[in-house]
Amino acid sequence: MQRLPSTANNLSRKILHHHHLLHSRVPAIRPPPCDVFINHRGIDTKRTIAGLLFDHLSRLGLNPFLDNKNMKPGDRLFDKIDSAIGECKLGVAVLSPRYADSYFCLHELALIMETKKRIIPIFCDIKPSELRIKDNGTCPSQELQRFTDALEEAKYTVGLTFDSHKGNWSEFLSKATDAIVKNLIELNGEGNRMNRNYFVQNY
């Protein structure tokens, strides 16, 4: 079994400590909040990058969200996904050749952007310039613009690239996991500073 990268392990301990402090104050019956929402096109990456990232992050003790891992029969699709995006700290968009053909992928990406979440794009087997939204006449113009704006923002965000045919899977997953955990550490630090500032100003 491959050992998880020590950098990610060390960083994740800080997040887990934060989780412990947070969750010790809320009822145990409420599930922990989503740390990372993994936005992806299932037909392209569910069994590869998206699924492997979910497993790596879960083994670190984090709470990633991946639709087929976190949803059960009877869940309302948009309610569950929209809620996970709303509470997540970080979005990871796995952008693949058939990504922009999916209404669901684009809806999730747009919601991540609209809720001002930090996002890490992963360009898998595709260049940013190759990502385009196709207008097949079934989507209202307002939705098309919403999706186009979100995709353009993702394309101009610094991310990671990977060639699934030639790349080193182990190295890439370690690099992606480290990037995700480091961003979570930064976001937790920002949240703590905001909480301290609020406390000082109001008490």
C-alpha positions in Angstrom: 0.0 0.0 0.0 1.4 3.4 -1.0 2.2 5.7 1.9 0.5 9.0 1.8 2.7 12.1 1.4 4.2 13.3 4.7 3.5 16.9 3.8 -0.2 16.3 3.4 -0.3 14.2 6.6 1.3 17.0 8.6 -0.9 19.6 7.2 -4.1 17.5 7.6 -3.4 17.2 11.4 -3.9 20.9 11.7 -7.3 20.7 9.9 -8.3 17.7 12.0 -7.5 19.6 15.2 -9.7 22.5 13.9 -12.5 19.9 13.1 -12.3 18.5 16.6 -12.7 21.9 18.2 -15.6 22.8 15.9 -17.5 19.5 16.2 -17.1 19.2 19.9 -19.5 22.2 20.2 -22.3 20.8 17.9 -24.6 17.7 18.3 -23.0 14.5 17.2 -26.0 13.6 15.0 -25.1 16.4 12.5 -22.6 15.2 9.9 -19.4 17.2 9.7 -19.3 19.9 7.0 -17.8 19.2 3.6 -14.2 20.3 3.3 -13.7 19.8 -0.4 -16.4 19.5 -3.2 -15.1 17.5 -6.1 -16.7 18.8 -9.3 -16.2 16.3 -12.2 -17.6 14.6 -15.2 -18.3 11.1 -14.0 -17.9 9.4 -17.4 -14.4 10.8 -17.7 -12.9 10.8 -14.2 -15.1 9.2 -11.5 -13.0 6.0 -11.6 -9.7 7.8 -11.9 -8.7 11.2 -10.6 -12.0 12.1 -8.9 -12.4 8.8 -7.1 -8.7 8.5 -6.2 -8.6 12.1 -4.8 -11.7 11.3 -2.7 -10.0 8.2 -1.3 -6.7 10.1 -0.5 -8.5 13.0 1.2 -10.7 10.6 3.2 -7.7 8.6 4.5 -6.3 11.9 5.7 -9.4 12.4 7.8 -10.9 15.1 5.7 -14.5 15.3 4.4 -14.6 15.4 0.7 -17.8 15.3 -1.3 -18.2 13.1 -4.4 -21.7 12.4 -5.6 -21.6 8.6 -5.8 -19.8 8.4 -2.4 -22.0 10.8 -0.4 -25.4 10.4 -1.9 -27.9 7.6 -1.3 -31.1 6.5 -3.0 -33.9 8.9 -2.1 -31.7 12.0 -1.9 -32.8 15.0 -3.9 -30.0 15.6 -6.4 -29.9 19.4 -6.5 -30.7 19.8 -2.8 -27.8 17.6 -1.7 -25.3 18.9 -4.2 -26.2 22.6 -3.7 -26.0 22.1 0.1 -22.6 20.5 -0.1 -21.3 23.3 -2.3 -22.7 25.9 0.1 -21.0 24.5 3.1 -17.7 23.4 1.5 -14.4 25.3 2.1 -12.8 24.5 -1.2 -13.9 23.4 -4.7 -11.8 21.1 -7.0 -12.9 21.1 -10.6 -11.6 18.2 -12.6 -11.9 19.6 -16.1 -11.9 16.8 -18.8 -12.7 16.4 -22.5 -16.5 15.9 -22.0 -16.8 18.1 -18.9 -18.4 21.1 -20.7 -21.1 18.8 -22.3 -22.7 18.3 -18.9 -25.3 20.6 -17.5 -24.7 19.3 -14.0 -21.0 19.9 -14.1 -21.5 23.5 -15.3 -24.2 24.1 -12.8 -21.9 23.0 -9.9 -19.0 25.1 -11.3 -21.2 28.2 -11.6 -22.5 27.7 -8.0 -19.0 27.3 -6.7 -18.0 30.6 -8.3 -21.2 32.4 -7.3 -20.7 31.5 -3.7 -17.1 32.8 -3.9 -15.4 29.6 -3.0 -11.8 29.1 -3.7 -11.3 26.6 -6.5 -8.4 24.5 -7.8 -8.9 23.5 -11.4 -7.4 20.2 -12.6 -7.0 20.1 -16.4 -7.1 16.4 -17.2 -6.3 15.4 -20.8 -7.4 18.8 -22.0 -6.0 22.3 -22.4 -7.9 25.3 -21.0 -8.2 26.8 -24.5 -10.1 23.6 -25.6 -12.8 24.0 -23.0 -15.9 25.4 -24.7 -19.6 25.4 -24.0 -21.8 24.1 -26.8 -25.1 25.8 -27.4 -27.5 23.0 -28.5 -30.6 25.2 -28.1 -31.9 23.5 -25.0 -30.4 25.8 -22.4 -31.7 29.4 -21.7 -29.4 32.2 -22.7 -29.1 33.4 -19.1 -27.9 29.9 -18.0 -25.5 29.7 -20.9 -23.9 33.1 -19.9 -23.8 31.9 -16.3 -21.9 28.7 -17.3 -19.6 30.6 -19.7 -18.6 33.1 -17.0 -17.9 30.3 -14.5 -15.8 28.3 -17.0 -13.8 31.3 -18.1 -13.0 32.1 -14.5 -11.9 28.5 -13.9 -9.7 28.6 -17.1 -7.9 31.6 -15.8 -7.3 30.2 -12.3 -3.9 28.7 -11.5 -4.4 24.9 -11.3 -2.9 21.6 -12.1 -2.5 19.7 -15.4 -2.4 15.9 -16.0 -2.1 13.6 -18.9 -3.7 10.4 -17.8 -2.0 8.4 -20.6 1.6 9.5 -20.0 1.6 11.1 -16.5 2.8 9.5 -13.2 -0.4 8.8 -11.2 1.3 8.5 -7.9 3.2 11.8 -8.2 0.2 13.7 -9.5 -2.1 12.5 -6.7 0.5 13.4 -4.1 0.9 16.9 -5.7 -2.9 17.4 -5.9 -3.5 16.3 -2.4 -0.8 18.6 -1.0 -2.3 21.5 -3.0 -5.7 20.8 -1.6 -4.6 20.5 2.0 -2.4 23.6 1.8 -5.3 25.6 0.5 -7.5 24.3 3.4 -4.9 25.3 5.9 -4.9 28.8 4.4 -8.7 29.0 4.4 -8.9 27.8 8.0 -6.4 30.4 9.0 -8.4 33.1 7.2 -11.5 31.9 9.0 -9.8 32.0 12.4 -8.6 35.6 11.8 -12.1 36.7 10.8 -13.6 35.1 13.9 -11.0 36.8 16.1 -11.6 40.2 14.4 -15.4 39.8 14.9 -14.9 38.9 18.6 -12.6 42.0 19.2 -15.1 44.3 17.4 -18.2 43.0 19.2 -17.0 42.3 22.7 
